[in-house]
Amino acid sequence: MTETSQIRGLYESCIGVPDLVEGTKFWGQFGYKVTRQGSLSARAAKGLYGVDSALTSVQMQHLDTDHSFLRLMQWDKPVNAGIGITKHLRQDGGRWGVVLTRSILNILNHVEDAIALGQPWNYIIPHWLQVYAMDKGQPFFSNPIGIREGIVTHPFHRLALFERYNYEKPTYGLIDDDSFLKTSQFTHHGIMIRSDDPSKLAFYDRCLGLLKQKEHSLGGKPTCAPGNKATFALSDDEVYHIHDFDDPRSSLDISGHLSGRLKIVRMAESAEMPDVYDKCRPGALGMSLFTYQVRDIDDYRARVIDGGATDVTDVCGNEYGAPSISFVAPDGNAWNLVGNL
């Protein structure tokens, strides 16, 4: 897709934090740097986010990427404390971010030290996963090709971390080797939903214009990878579905995948899990909102209304003065679009 694209990869991960100074220090260790700061009055925040609270935000960028920014949001009156600390990512409406790192164990060393100091962290031990259809080779006689992936959770940070072995994918995650933790920007972002109706997700490609990747089903005996089983707290025979939506400039071929992907994990309607939509929306602490940047915000407002979105706001200036709208997509998740692509 050319530079005339109307939308790109996922633009911002918005995280409610109680202290912007501490939040920016933390994410600075991952290579994120503050690019701008802004605020809204309680009245303006009510109009754009539906939250009757004054708001101050900072935007942070990783290297020179045009996607996967962070927006740390400090509310004068948070609506709730968010999801809190969890043992896994099995929550209806839960969100998380995924970063590539040079050493996943190095980050887990910090997590374990934080736990020892009484700080509220949890983690899942990194599991080995062979990826794509690459040659698996012979153990002990050829180099294994795959990733080791683990989960770390905190009341304000929900992260999947992965480390690559014996292959490269330069367009999918660029590590800042000058950063303390040597990580990339968010390569992709995840949302879990509980639904037997995949047609709700057509909103993301047909309405927003994202590139729909191949959908696939995973799990179930005996094919469920141990890491995925732990990450999503799956029963032995439980099946789940993955729906990937990419930057339109990306490719259906794995060699041309771009980071900035939205990954929706769809569980069966009958699956048991807590409903956390109210704890993953603007005004809450923790990972509470994702945004896309678009070229024509007025056109996109008409699009999302036609596409079945609800609670669509008027076009308003956000904390940085950029024209924005908020809405709830047909799958029940809150979104925000930012103009001036």
C-alpha positions as CSV (number, residue, x, y, z in Angstrom):
1,M,0.0,0.0,0.0
2,T,1.3,3.5,-0.8
3,E,1.7,6.4,1.5
4,T,-1.9,7.5,0.5
5,S,-3.2,4.8,2.9
6,Q,-6.1,6.0,4.9
7,I,-5.0,4.0,8.0
8,R,-1.8,2.4,9.3
9,G,-0.8,-0.1,11.9
10,L,-2.1,0.3,15.4
11,Y,-1.1,3.8,16.4
12,E,-1.2,4.0,20.2
13,S,-1.6,1.8,23.2
14,C,-3.2,4.0,25.9
15,I,-2.3,3.1,29.5
16,G,-3.9,4.7,32.6
17,V,-1.2,5.4,35.2
18,P,-1.4,7.1,38.6
19,D,1.9,9.0,38.0
20,L,3.2,10.2,34.7
21,V,6.7,10.7,35.9
22,E,7.0,7.1,37.1
23,G,5.3,5.8,34.0
24,T,7.6,7.6,31.6
25,K,10.7,6.4,33.6
26,F,9.5,2.8,33.4
27,W,8.8,2.8,29.6
28,G,12.0,4.7,29.0
29,Q,13.8,1.5,30.0
30,F,12.2,-0.2,26.9
31,G,13.5,2.6,24.6
32,Y,10.3,4.8,24.5
33,K,10.9,8.5,24.6
34,V,8.4,11.4,25.3
35,T,7.4,13.2,22.2
36,R,4.6,15.5,23.5
37,Q,2.4,16.2,26.4
38,G,-1.1,17.6,26.6
39,S,-4.2,17.9,28.8
40,L,-8.0,18.1,28.7
41,S,-10.5,19.6,31.1
42,A,-13.1,17.3,32.7
43,R,-15.7,18.7,30.3
44,A,-13.6,18.0,27.2
45,A,-12.6,14.6,28.4
46,K,-16.3,13.8,29.0
47,G,-17.0,14.7,25.4
48,L,-14.3,12.6,23.8
49,Y,-13.8,9.7,26.3
50,G,-17.0,9.7,28.3
51,V,-15.0,10.3,31.5
52,D,-15.9,13.2,33.8
53,S,-12.3,13.9,34.9
54,A,-9.5,16.2,33.9
55,L,-6.7,14.4,32.0
56,T,-3.0,14.9,31.4
57,S,-1.3,12.6,28.9
58,V,2.2,12.1,27.4
59,Q,2.9,10.4,24.1
60,M,6.0,8.2,23.8
61,Q,7.7,7.0,20.6
62,H,10.1,4.1,20.1
63,L,12.9,5.0,17.8
64,D,11.4,6.6,14.6
65,T,8.4,4.3,14.1
66,D,5.1,5.7,12.8
67,H,3.0,3.3,14.9
68,S,2.9,1.6,18.3
69,F,3.3,4.8,20.2
70,L,2.4,4.8,23.9
71,R,-0.1,7.3,25.4
72,L,0.2,7.4,29.2
73,M,-3.0,8.9,30.7
74,Q,-3.2,10.3,34.2
75,W,-6.8,10.9,35.2
76,D,-7.6,13.2,38.1
77,K,-10.5,10.8,39.0
78,P,-9.9,7.3,37.5
79,V,-13.2,5.4,37.0
80,N,-11.6,2.2,38.4
81,A,-8.3,0.5,39.1
82,G,-8.4,-1.6,36.0
83,I,-7.9,-5.4,35.8
84,G,-5.2,-5.4,38.4
85,I,-2.6,-8.2,38.5
86,T,-3.6,-11.5,36.7
87,K,-2.0,-14.9,36.3
88,H,-2.8,-15.1,32.6
89,L,-4.5,-13.3,29.8
90,R,-7.9,-15.1,29.9
91,Q,-10.3,-12.2,30.3
92,D,-13.2,-11.2,28.1
93,G,-12.3,-7.7,26.9
94,G,-8.7,-7.9,28.2
95,R,-5.9,-6.2,26.3
96,W,-2.1,-6.6,26.1
97,G,0.9,-5.6,24.1
98,V,3.7,-7.7,22.7
99,V,7.4,-6.7,22.4
100,L,10.5,-8.4,20.9
101,T,13.6,-8.4,23.1
102,R,17.2,-9.6,22.9
103,S,16.8,-11.5,26.1
104,I,13.5,-12.5,27.7
105,L,15.3,-14.0,30.7
106,N,17.0,-10.7,31.4
107,I,13.6,-9.0,31.8
108,L,12.3,-11.9,33.9
109,N,15.2,-11.4,36.2
110,H,14.0,-7.9,36.9
111,V,10.4,-9.2,37.4
112,E,11.5,-11.8,39.9
113,D,13.6,-9.2,41.8
114,A,10.5,-6.9,41.9
115,I,8.4,-9.7,43.2
116,A,11.0,-10.3,45.9
117,L,10.7,-6.7,46.9
118,G,6.9,-7.0,47.3
119,Q,6.0,-5.3,44.0
120,P,2.8,-6.5,42.3
121,W,4.1,-8.6,39.3
122,N,3.3,-12.0,38.0
123,Y,4.7,-14.0,35.1
124,I,4.5,-17.1,33.0
125,I,7.8,-18.9,32.4
126,P,8.8,-18.5,28.7
127,H,7.9,-21.5,26.5
128,W,9.5,-22.6,23.3
129,L,7.4,-22.3,20.1
130,Q,8.4,-23.3,16.6
131,V,7.0,-20.7,14.2
132,Y,5.6,-20.6,10.7
133,A,6.4,-23.5,8.4
134,M,10.1,-23.3,8.8
135,D,12.3,-26.3,8.6
136,K,12.4,-27.8,12.1
137,G,15.7,-29.5,11.6
138,Q,17.1,-32.2,13.9
139,P,17.7,-31.6,17.6
140,F,21.3,-31.3,18.6
141,F,22.4,-31.3,14.9
142,S,20.8,-28.1,13.5
143,N,19.8,-24.8,14.9
144,P,16.2,-24.6,16.1
145,I,14.0,-21.9,14.5
146,G,11.4,-20.3,16.6
147,I,10.7,-18.0,19.6
148,R,10.6,-18.2,23.3
149,E,7.6,-16.3,24.6
150,G,6.5,-15.4,28.1
151,I,3.9,-13.2,29.9
152,V,4.5,-10.6,32.6
153,T,1.5,-8.8,34.2
154,H,1.3,-5.8,36.6
155,P,-1.7,-3.6,37.5
156,F,-0.6,-1.1,34.8
157,H,1.4,-3.3,32.4
158,R,0.3,-6.4,30.5
159,L,3.1,-7.7,28.3
160,A,3.9,-10.7,26.1
161,L,7.7,-10.8,25.6
162,F,9.4,-12.9,22.9
163,E,12.9,-13.6,21.8
164,R,13.8,-14.9,18.3
165,Y,16.1,-17.8,17.6
166,N,17.9,-18.4,14.3
167,Y,15.8,-16.2,12.0
168,E,15.2,-12.5,11.4
169,K,12.1,-10.5,10.4
170,P,13.4,-6.9,10.0
171,T,10.0,-5.4,9.3
172,Y,8.4,-6.9,12.4
173,G,9.9,-5.4,15.4
174,L,13.0,-3.1,15.6
175,I,15.0,-3.4,18.8
176,D,16.6,-0.4,20.3
177,D,20.0,-1.8,21.4
178,D,20.7,1.4,23.3
179,S,17.8,0.9,25.6
180,F,18.3,-0.6,29.0
181,L,16.0,-3.6,28.4
182,K,16.8,-3.9,24.6
183,T,13.3,-4.3,23.3
184,S,11.3,-3.2,20.2
185,Q,8.2,-1.2,19.9
186,F,5.0,-3.1,20.4
187,T,5.1,-5.6,17.4
188,H,1.4,-6.3,17.9
189,H,-1.5,-5.8,20.4
190,G,-3.9,-8.4,21.6
191,I,-7.6,-8.4,22.6
192,M,-9.5,-11.4,23.9
193,I,-13.2,-11.7,23.2
194,R,-15.9,-14.3,23.9
195,S,-18.1,-14.9,20.9
196,D,-19.3,-17.5,18.5
197,D,-20.0,-14.9,15.9
198,P,-16.8,-14.1,13.9
199,S,-18.8,-11.7,11.6
200,K,-18.5,-9.0,14.2
201,L,-14.9,-8.8,13.4
202,A,-15.5,-7.8,9.8
203,F,-15.7,-4.3,11.1
204,Y,-11.9,-4.1,11.2
205,D,-11.2,-4.9,7.6
206,R,-14.4,-3.8,5.8
207,C,-15.0,-0.7,7.8
208,L,-11.6,0.4,9.1
209,G,-9.7,-0.8,6.0
210,L,-7.1,-3.0,7.8
211,L,-5.5,-5.9,6.0
212,K,-7.1,-9.2,7.1
213,Q,-4.7,-12.0,7.5
214,K,-5.6,-15.6,7.4
215,E,-7.8,-16.7,10.3
216,H,-6.9,-19.9,12.1
217,S,-8.0,-22.1,14.9
218,L,-5.6,-23.4,17.6
219,G,-5.6,-25.5,20.7
220,G,-7.3,-28.8,21.4
221,K,-5.6,-32.1,22.2
222,P,-2.9,-32.9,21.3
223,T,-1.9,-29.8,19.3
224,C,-2.1,-27.0,22.0
225,A,1.3,-25.5,22.5
226,P,2.2,-25.4,26.3
227,G,2.9,-21.7,26.2
228,N,-0.5,-20.9,24.7
229,K,-2.2,-23.2,27.1
230,A,-0.7,-21.3,30.0
231,T,-1.1,-17.9,28.5
232,F,-4.9,-18.3,27.9
233,A,-5.5,-20.8,30.8
234,L,-6.9,-23.3,28.3
235,S,-8.4,-26.7,29.2
236,D,-6.9,-29.7,27.5
237,D,-9.3,-29.9,24.6
238,E,-10.3,-26.2,24.3
239,V,-10.1,-24.6,20.8
240,Y,-9.7,-20.9,20.2
241,H,-9.5,-18.7,17.1
242,I,-7.0,-16.1,16.0
243,H,-8.0,-13.1,13.8
244,D,-5.1,-10.9,12.7
245,F,-5.6,-7.4,11.2
246,D,-2.6,-5.6,9.8
247,D,-1.4,-2.3,8.5
248,P,-2.7,-2.1,4.9
249,R,0.9,-1.6,3.7
250,S,1.7,-5.0,5.1
251,S,1.7,-8.3,3.1
252,L,-0.1,-11.6,3.3
253,D,3.3,-13.2,2.8
254,I,5.3,-13.6,6.1
255,S,8.4,-12.0,4.6
256,G,6.5,-8.7,4.2
257,H,4.6,-8.6,7.5
258,L,4.8,-5.2,9.2
259,S,4.5,-4.6,13.0
260,G,1.5,-2.7,14.3
261,R,-0.8,-5.8,14.1
262,L,-4.1,-6.2,15.9
263,K,-4.5,-9.8,17.1
264,I,-8.0,-10.8,18.4
265,V,-8.2,-14.0,20.3
266,R,-11.8,-15.3,20.1
267,M,-13.0,-17.8,22.6
268,A,-16.3,-19.7,22.5
269,E,-19.3,-18.0,23.9
270,S,-19.5,-20.8,26.5
271,A,-15.9,-20.2,27.7
272,E,-15.7,-19.3,31.4
273,M,-13.8,-16.1,32.0
274,P,-14.4,-12.8,33.8
275,D,-15.9,-9.9,31.8
276,V,-13.4,-6.9,32.1
277,Y,-14.7,-4.5,29.5
278,D,-15.5,-2.0,32.1
279,K,-12.0,-2.2,33.4
280,C,-10.4,-1.8,30.0
281,R,-11.9,1.4,28.9
282,P,-10.9,5.1,29.0
283,G,-10.7,6.3,32.6
284,A,-9.5,3.0,34.0
285,L,-5.9,2.3,35.1
286,G,-3.8,-0.1,33.1
287,M,-4.1,-0.8,29.3
288,S,-7.4,0.7,28.6
289,L,-7.6,1.9,25.0
290,F,-6.1,1.4,21.5
291,T,-6.1,4.0,18.8
292,Y,-5.6,4.2,15.0
293,Q,-4.4,7.2,13.1
294,V,-6.4,8.0,9.9
295,R,-6.2,10.5,7.1
296,D,-9.8,11.8,7.0
297,I,-11.4,11.8,10.5
298,D,-14.8,13.0,9.2
299,D,-14.9,10.2,6.6
300,Y,-14.0,7.6,9.2
301,R,-16.7,8.9,11.6
302,A,-19.3,8.2,8.9
303,R,-17.7,4.8,8.2
304,V,-17.8,3.6,11.7
305,I,-21.4,4.6,12.1
306,D,-22.3,2.8,8.9
307,G,-20.3,-0.2,10.2
308,G,-22.4,-0.7,13.3
309,A,-20.3,1.1,15.9
310,T,-22.1,2.6,18.9
311,D,-21.4,5.5,21.2
312,V,-19.7,7.4,18.4
313,T,-18.6,10.9,19.6
314,D,-18.4,14.1,17.6
315,V,-15.0,15.0,16.3
316,C,-13.1,16.6,19.2
317,G,-9.6,17.8,19.8
318,N,-7.6,15.3,21.9
319,E,-5.0,16.1,24.5
320,Y,-2.6,17.2,21.7
321,G,-5.1,19.1,19.7
322,A,-5.5,16.4,17.0
323,P,-9.1,15.8,15.8
324,S,-10.4,12.5,17.3
325,I,-13.4,10.4,17.8
326,S,-14.2,7.6,20.2
327,F,-16.7,4.7,19.7
328,V,-17.5,1.1,20.6
329,A,-16.9,-1.5,17.9
330,P,-19.4,-4.3,17.2
331,D,-17.3,-6.7,19.2
332,G,-17.8,-4.5,22.3
333,N,-14.3,-3.0,22.5
334,A,-13.7,0.8,22.9
335,W,-11.6,2.5,20.3
336,N,-10.3,6.0,19.4
337,L,-9.3,7.3,16.0
338,V,-6.9,10.2,15.6
339,G,-6.8,12.4,12.5
340,N,-3.9,14.1,10.6
341,L,-2.2,10.9,9.2
